[in-house]
Amino acid sequence: MQQAYINTPLGSCLIEGDDIGVCKIWVLDEKHNPTVSIPAELKEAVAQLEEYFSGKRKTFDFKMNPQGTEFQKKVWKALLEIPYGKTTSYHELSVKLGDVKAIRAVASANGKNPLWVVVPCHRVIGSDGSLTGYAGGLWRKKWLLEHETPPAQQSLF
C-alpha cells in the first residue's frame, strides 16, 4: 500500500492506495509535510484533489477502491450521484436507497466514508437545511459547501 500526504486549505490530507485504486483519503487534524515524491499509483488522485481545491475540478475519475460492507458501498455510490454544488438530506438519501427507515444506517455509512471529498458525504445535510455531523468537523463541511457554491456576483446596476 502506497501513501502520500498533501496540503489542502483544510489541513493535511493522507492518501493511500495501490495499483487497484485509492482506498483511503483522510483529512488530518495534525500537520504533516507533503510527500515530495508521490508514488505513481497516487499521482492522478493527488493531481485531481489539487485541481478540486483550486476550483478547476468538479468530479473525480481516478481509480478508487474503497473498502466497506456492501451496504456502505451502496451508500457511497449514491453519494457520488449528488451533483457538485448541490445537497441532499439523510432522509432523501434513505428514500433513494429504498428504505426510509434506514436513516441511521445511511448516516452511519456516510460517516465511515473512506474517500474524503471525493465521495461527497459533505453534501448531505439535515432535512431542515442544518449542517449535521461531519467526521472532519463542521467547519470543514461548511468550507467545502461554500467552495462548491460560491456566492453569485451581484450587479451594482
C-alpha positions in Angstrom: 0.0 0.0 0.0 1.4 3.4 -1.1 0.7 6.6 0.8 1.2 10.3 0.3 0.5 13.5 2.2 -0.7 16.7 0.5 -1.6 20.1 1.9 -5.2 21.3 1.4 -6.9 24.5 2.5 -8.5 22.3 5.2 -5.3 20.7 6.6 -3.0 17.9 5.7 -4.5 15.0 3.8 -3.4 11.4 3.7 -4.0 9.3 0.5 -3.5 5.6 0.4 -3.8 3.1 -2.4 -2.2 0.7 -4.8 -2.5 -0.3 -8.4 -6.1 -1.5 -7.9 -7.1 2.0 -6.7 -7.2 4.6 -4.0 -8.7 3.1 -0.8 -8.3 6.0 1.7 -8.3 9.8 1.7 -8.4 11.4 5.1 -8.1 14.9 6.3 -6.0 15.1 9.4 -6.1 17.5 12.3 -2.3 17.3 12.7 0.0 18.9 10.2 2.2 16.7 8.0 4.8 17.7 5.5 3.7 17.0 2.0 5.2 14.0 0.2 8.0 15.1 -2.1 7.9 12.1 -4.4 4.3 11.0 -5.0 4.0 7.2 -5.8 2.8 6.5 -9.3 -0.3 4.8 -8.0 -1.4 8.0 -6.3 -0.3 10.7 -8.8 -3.7 11.0 -10.5 -5.6 11.2 -7.2 -3.2 13.9 -6.0 -3.5 15.9 -9.2 -7.3 15.7 -9.2 -7.6 16.7 -5.5 -5.3 19.7 -6.1 -7.5 20.7 -9.1 -10.6 20.4 -6.9 -9.2 22.7 -4.2 -8.1 25.2 -6.8 -11.6 25.3 -8.3 -10.7 23.6 -11.6 -12.4 20.2 -11.0 -15.9 19.2 -10.0 -15.8 15.4 -10.4 -13.2 12.7 -9.9 -12.3 9.8 -12.2 -9.1 8.3 -10.8 -9.2 4.6 -9.8 -11.0 4.1 -6.5 -11.1 1.0 -4.3 -12.9 1.9 -1.0 -13.2 -0.9 1.5 -16.5 -1.4 3.3 -19.6 -3.6 3.6 -22.0 -4.0 0.6 -24.4 -1.6 2.3 -21.7 1.0 2.9 -20.6 0.8 -0.8 -24.2 1.2 -1.9 -24.5 4.4 0.2 -21.1 5.7 -1.1 -22.2 5.0 -4.7 -25.4 7.1 -4.0 -23.3 9.9 -2.6 -21.3 10.0 -5.9 -24.6 10.9 -7.6 -25.1 14.1 -5.7 -24.1 16.8 -8.1 -21.4 19.3 -7.4 -22.8 22.4 -5.7 -26.0 20.5 -4.6 -27.0 18.9 -1.3 -29.4 16.2 -0.2 -30.7 15.2 3.2 -30.2 11.9 5.0 -34.0 11.3 4.6 -33.8 11.9 0.9 -30.8 9.6 0.6 -32.6 6.9 2.5 -35.7 7.2 0.3 -33.4 7.0 -2.8 -31.8 3.8 -1.4 -35.3 2.3 -1.0 -35.8 2.3 2.8 -36.9 5.5 4.5 -36.4 3.8 7.9 -32.7 3.3 7.2 -31.8 6.9 8.0 -29.5 5.9 10.9 -27.8 3.2 8.8 -27.3 5.6 6.0 -25.9 8.2 8.3 -23.5 5.7 9.8 -22.3 4.6 6.4 -21.9 8.2 5.4 -19.7 8.8 8.5 -17.5 5.9 7.5 -16.8 7.2 4.0 -13.1 6.4 3.4 -12.7 8.8 0.5 -12.9 12.3 1.9 -14.2 15.0 -0.6 -14.1 12.5 -3.5 -17.2 10.6 -2.2 -19.1 13.8 -1.2 -20.5 13.0 2.2 -20.2 16.7 2.9 -23.2 17.3 0.6 -25.6 15.5 3.0 -27.3 17.9 5.4 -30.2 17.8 7.8 -33.8 17.8 6.4 -34.1 21.3 7.9 -31.0 22.5 6.0 -28.8 22.4 9.0 -25.2 21.3 8.8 -25.3 18.0 10.7 -22.4 15.8 11.9 -19.3 15.6 9.9 -16.3 13.4 10.8 -13.8 16.2 9.7 -15.6 18.8 11.7 -18.5 21.1 10.8 -16.2 24.0 9.9 -14.7 21.8 7.1 -18.1 20.8 5.9 -19.2 24.5 5.8 -16.0 25.3 3.9 -16.5 22.6 1.3 -20.1 23.5 0.7 -19.2 27.2 0.3 -16.3 26.2 -2.0 -18.7 24.3 -4.2 -21.4 27.1 -4.3 -19.6 30.4 -4.3 -21.9 33.4 -4.0 -23.2 34.8 -7.2 -21.7 38.1 -8.3 -24.2 40.8 -7.7 -24.7 43.6 -10.2 -24.4 47.1 -8.9 -26.5 48.5 -11.7 
